[in-house]
Amino acid sequence: MAEEGKQQTLTIVSQYIKDLSFENITPMSQNRSSGEQPNIDVQLKIDVKNGASEGLYTISLITEITAKQASKNLFLLELNYTGEFVVSGFPANVMDLLLRIECPRLLFPFARSIIANAVSDGGFPPLYIEPVDFAALYQQQMQQQKQSETSKE
C-alpha cells in the first residue's frame, strides 16, 4: 500500500563494482592430480546506507568466497557490488524488507556473473553460485542481531 498521495517507487539509479579482489593462492595446475572436488565457502552480507538525498539508498552486496582442496587454499575472492536505489512511497514497515531483500535480489545476477568471470579469468572453472534466498538470509541476520542484543543484557 502506498502512503497517502505518494506513488511507490523502487528504481535502480546505478550499480557498480565498489571493490573486487581475487587471490590465486594455489593455481589449478598444481592441483590436477588429486581429483578431489574443492570445498567452496560463500559468505554474503548486505550493507544498507542512506544516500545524500531523501529516498536514495546505497545497498552493497558483499561476497567473500574461499576455495580449499585437501587443506590447501586455492583462491579467495572478495566482491563488493553496490547499487544506488531510489525507494519511496512505501510504508515504514515495508522499507527494511525492500532494502534488505528486494534490492539485493536485483543486484545478485550481476554479482554472480562477475564472480563467475573473475574465477574463470583466475584460471579455475567458472563458479556459478546458487541463487540466494534473501528473505531467509534477512531472517537469519535478524535472529543473530536479537541474540547479540540479548547477550549484551
C-alpha positions in Angstrom: 0.0 0.0 0.0 1.3 3.4 -0.9 1.4 6.2 1.7 -1.4 8.7 1.1 -0.8 10.7 -2.1 2.6 9.2 -2.8 3.4 6.9 -5.7 5.5 3.8 -4.9 9.0 3.9 -6.5 11.8 1.4 -6.5 14.4 2.3 -9.1 18.0 1.4 -9.6 19.9 4.6 -10.2 23.3 3.0 -10.7 25.2 -0.2 -10.0 28.9 -0.8 -9.9 31.8 -2.8 -8.6 32.9 -1.0 -5.5 35.7 -3.4 -4.7 36.9 -6.7 -6.2 39.8 -8.8 -5.1 40.9 -12.2 -6.4 43.8 -14.1 -5.0 45.0 -17.1 -6.8 46.8 -18.8 -3.9 47.4 -22.3 -5.4 46.9 -22.4 -9.2 44.8 -25.2 -10.7 47.9 -26.6 -12.5 49.3 -27.6 -9.1 46.1 -29.5 -8.1 45.1 -31.6 -11.1 46.3 -34.9 -9.6 44.0 -35.1 -6.6 40.7 -35.3 -8.5 39.0 -34.1 -5.3 36.3 -31.5 -5.6 37.2 -28.2 -3.9 35.3 -27.1 -0.9 33.7 -23.7 -1.7 32.6 -21.4 1.2 30.4 -18.5 0.2 29.6 -15.8 2.7 27.2 -13.0 1.9 26.5 -9.7 3.8 24.1 -6.9 2.9 25.0 -3.3 3.9 22.4 -0.6 3.7 23.2 3.1 3.9 21.0 6.2 3.5 22.1 8.3 0.5 22.7 12.0 0.2 19.1 12.8 -0.6 15.8 11.6 0.8 14.7 8.3 -0.7 18.2 7.4 -2.0 19.8 4.3 -0.6 23.1 2.6 -1.2 22.9 -1.2 -1.0 26.1 -3.3 -1.0 26.1 -7.0 -1.7 29.4 -8.1 -0.1 30.5 -11.6 -1.0 33.6 -13.5 0.3 34.4 -16.8 -1.3 37.1 -19.2 -0.3 38.0 -22.4 -2.2 40.0 -25.2 -0.5 41.1 -28.6 -1.7 42.9 -31.1 0.5 43.5 -28.4 3.2 45.2 -26.1 0.6 43.7 -22.8 -0.1 43.1 -22.4 -3.8 41.6 -19.0 -4.1 40.0 -16.1 -2.2 37.5 -13.8 -3.9 36.0 -10.7 -2.3 33.4 -8.7 -4.1 31.5 -5.6 -3.0 28.8 -5.0 -5.7 26.9 -1.9 -4.9 23.7 -0.3 -6.2 22.1 3.0 -5.6 18.3 2.9 -5.4 15.5 5.4 -5.1 12.9 3.9 -2.8 9.9 6.0 -1.8 6.2 5.9 -1.1 6.2 2.6 0.8 5.0 2.2 4.4 7.8 2.2 7.1 7.1 -1.4 8.0 8.0 -2.5 4.4 11.1 -0.4 3.8 13.5 -2.6 5.6 12.3 -5.6 3.7 12.7 -3.8 0.4 16.2 -2.6 1.2 17.5 -5.9 2.6 15.7 -8.4 0.4 14.4 -6.9 -2.8 17.3 -4.6 -3.7 20.0 -7.3 -3.1 17.9 -9.7 -5.2 18.0 -7.2 -8.1 21.8 -6.9 -7.7 22.6 -10.6 -7.4 22.6 -11.7 -11.0 25.2 -9.1 -11.9 27.4 -10.0 -8.9 27.0 -13.7 -9.8 28.2 -13.1 -13.4 31.2 -11.0 -12.1 32.2 -13.8 -9.7 32.0 -16.5 -12.5 34.1 -14.4 -14.8 36.7 -13.5 -12.1 37.1 -17.1 -11.1 37.4 -18.2 -14.7 39.9 -15.4 -15.5 41.9 -16.6 -12.5 42.5 -20.0 -14.1 39.7 -22.0 -12.5 36.4 -23.4 -13.9 33.7 -20.7 -13.6 32.0 -20.6 -10.3 28.2 -20.2 -10.6 27.0 -19.7 -7.1 23.5 -20.9 -6.3 20.6 -18.4 -6.2 20.2 -16.9 -2.8 17.0 -16.7 -0.7 17.5 -13.2 0.6 14.3 -13.5 2.7 15.9 -16.4 4.6 19.2 -14.5 4.9 17.3 -11.5 6.3 15.6 -13.6 8.9 18.9 -15.2 9.9 20.6 -11.8 10.3 17.7 -10.6 12.4 17.9 -13.6 14.7 21.7 -13.1 15.1 21.1 -9.4 15.9 18.5 -10.4 18.5 20.8 -12.9 20.1 23.7 -10.4 20.2 21.4 -7.8 21.9 20.2 -10.4 24.4 23.7 -11.5 25.3 24.7 -7.8 26.0 22.0 -7.5 28.6 
